[in-house]
């Protein structure tokens, strides 16, 4: 028996769902899902089933009770085999499941639901489709600037983006850059390019609209963010260029996740 915790933002939810499906298809025992609503609430709630054409399993009361009991044991440092992912007796998988081996079939799993785009987003989509070589650039700020996040997660600096843009420009002089950000005005004030479009979606639109637009681009310059990671991984284009920050975390003690395809470029 295994219980996968669904928590965090949309990027994390995608990793967790992939692992759930992998365990389910292995048919080595029953697999359940626990929705950690407290941690989902911190990141705009449960978005994965709104964004993608998937059906989440029901959450059973007994699974909730068992999950909370094991979490209590973890706090008390008792019976670690029940929550230690390296143990074959592990029941509760309460991490973010960020490993390449869990996402091998991600492109087959995640197909966007049909949702209505606003006229503004439809306009942006047209610009991307009309561009000879559209490049999505994601600049993550927002929550990355709060509390201890700058010293632990870190924010990609301007020089990283400048080097990445120059790398793409050498190969594709016809590139057009589409900037996505949770602080698009800051981006507009710090980046200037005649071949740039700054995506500012309407406030009523969910964040995954940006993710959808990113997948329509032929190349990606991503932040140290699972959100833009998925925007690149789920792209419609088979042979695409992706540049990601080699220093994924500011904290040198934090391990860089093994999630990047071999043809992606670390900069």
N, C-alpha and C positions, 0 to 999 in steps of 0.2 A: 504493500500500500504506500502511495506517495501523495503528498499534498503540495501543490505549487501555490505560492503566495503571489497574487497579482497586486502590484503596487507601483508607485512612482509615476512619472510622466509617460506620455505615449511611446517614446523610444524604449523605455524600460519594459513597458507592457508587451511590446512586440517580441523582445527577447524571451520574456517569461512564457508567452503563449507558444513560441516555437518549442521551448523545452517541454511544455505540457503535451504538445502534439507528438513530440518524439517519444516521450514515455508512453503515451497512449498507444502509439503504433507498435511499440516494442512488445506489447501484450505480456508483460512480466508481472502483472498484478493490477489492482484497481488504482486509478489515478483520479484525483479530485483537485478542485481549484478553490482557494480561499481568497475572497476579495477583501483586501486590507483597506477599508473605506477611509480610515484615518489618514493613511499615507497617500491614498488616491486623491483625497480632497485637497491636499497640498499642491496638487499638480492638475487642476481642472477636471478632476474626477475620472471616470471610466470612459476613455475615448476610443479605445481600440475597436469596439464593436459598432461604434458610430461611424468610424472612418472606413473600416474594411468589412467586406462581405463575409463575415464569420459569425458563428453562433457560439457564445460562451456557455459552458456547462452550468447547470443549476448549482446553487450553494446550499448544501444540506446543513441542517441544524447540528447534527452530530459531528460533521466535519468542522464547523465553527467551534464547537465545544472542545473537540480534540486539539485543534490548532491553538486555541487560547491556553489549554492545559500544557501543551509542549512549550509554548512561549514562556509560561511561568517557570517550567523546569529549567529553561535556558537561563532565566534571570537568576535562579537559585544554583546554577552550575551543577545540575543533577541530570543523570542519564543522558549524557551528551550524544550517545549514538543515535538518539531519536531525531536530533537536529544537526548532526555533523554530516555534511554532504559527502565526505570522503568515506563514510561508513556504509556498508551494505545494508545495515539495519535502519538507515535514515528514513524517517517518515516525512518530516517537514522540510521542504526546500524553500528557504526564506532568503534567497539572495537574488541578484539581478540576472543571473544566468548569461553573462556576457562572454561567450566563447563561440568560436567559429563552428565547432562541431554541432552546435544546437541550431544553427541557422542555415544549414545546407539547402533546404527546400523552401526558404522564405519567400522567394519570388513566386513560387506556385501557391503558397498559402495565402498571401495577401493581395487581394484584388480590391480596388477602391469601390465603395458603394456608389451608386448614382445619387449625387446630391446637386441641388440647384446652386449655380454660381451667380453671384451678383453681376450686374453689368460691368463693374470695375474689374472684377476678377476675370471675367470673360475677355475683357480688353487685354489684361496682362497675359492670359493664355494665348491670345492671338499673336501678341508680340513675340512670345517665346517660339511659337510654331513658325512664325515668319522669319525668325533670325537664322542666318546661315550656320552659326555655331553658338548656341545659347549656353552660357555658363552660369550656374547657380552659385552664389556666394552667401554663406550663412554667417552672420555675426551675432554671437550669443552674448548678451550682457545681463540685464534684468536681475534675476535671482543669483547669478554668478557674482554679483557685486555685494551681496548681503553677508553680514556677520563674518564667519571664518572662511567663506567660499573663495575669496581672492587668493588666500595663502594655501588653500588646499586644492580646490578645483582649478582656479586660475582663469584668466581671460586672455584669449589670443590677442597679441599686440598687432598694431598696424603694420609693422615690418613683415610679419608673417604673411599677411594678405598681399602686401606689395610684391613680395618674392614669388608668391603663388601666381599672382596675375601675370608677372613677367615670364614665368615658366610657361604658362599657357599661351601668352602672346607670341613667344618665339616659334611655337608650333602652329598657331592659328591666328593669323593676322586679322581674320574676319570675325573674331570672337566678339560677342555682345554679352555684357555682364549684368546679371539680374541679382540685385542685393535683397536679401531677406534678413530681418532682424526683429527682435522684441524692443529695439530702440532705434527705429529707422531714421529718426531725425538726427541722432548722434552720428549715424553712418553717413547720412547725406552731408553733414558738416565736415567730415573727416576724409571722405573719399570723393575724388572728382575725376570723371572720365567721360568723354564725349559719347563713348559706346556703353553707357550704363543706364539702367532703369532701376529705380528704387521702389520696391514693392511695398505698398502701404494698404493693407486690406482694411475693409470696414470693420468697426468694432463689433458688429453683430455676428461676424463670421468666426467660426472656430479656428483654432491654430492649425488644424490638419489641412486646411486649404493651402497654406504655405507648403506643407509637405507634398501635397498633390502637385503643385506647380513645380517644385524642385525636381520631381521625377520626370518631368517633361523636358528637362535640359540634357544636353549632350556631355557636359562636363560639370564638375563640382569642386568647389573649394569649401571644405566644411570646417566648422568650429570643433572644439573638443566637446561635442554634444552628440548624444545618441539620436537626437531629433534629425540633425542634418546628415548623420551617418546613414539613417534609413532613407532619407531623401535621395541619396546617391545609390544605395544598394538596390532600391526598388525602381531605378530609372527604366524608362521604356527602351533605352538604347543599349544594345548588347556590348558594343565596344566603346566604352566611355572612359574618360579620364577623371580621376579623383585625386585631389591633394588633401592630405590631412596633417594636423600638427604632430610632429614627432614627439614633442613633449606634451603628452595628453593631459597630465595633471601638474599643477604647480608644486604640490607636495612630493618631494623625491622619494618618499617612503611608500607612496601609493603605486600599486602595480598597474602598468598599462594593459588594458584588456586585449586578449588575443582574438580580435574580431575582424581585422582588416584583410581583404583579399590581397594576394601577392602582387597583383599588377597596380595597386594603388601606390601613390607616391607620398612618402613621409618627408615633411619639410620642416 
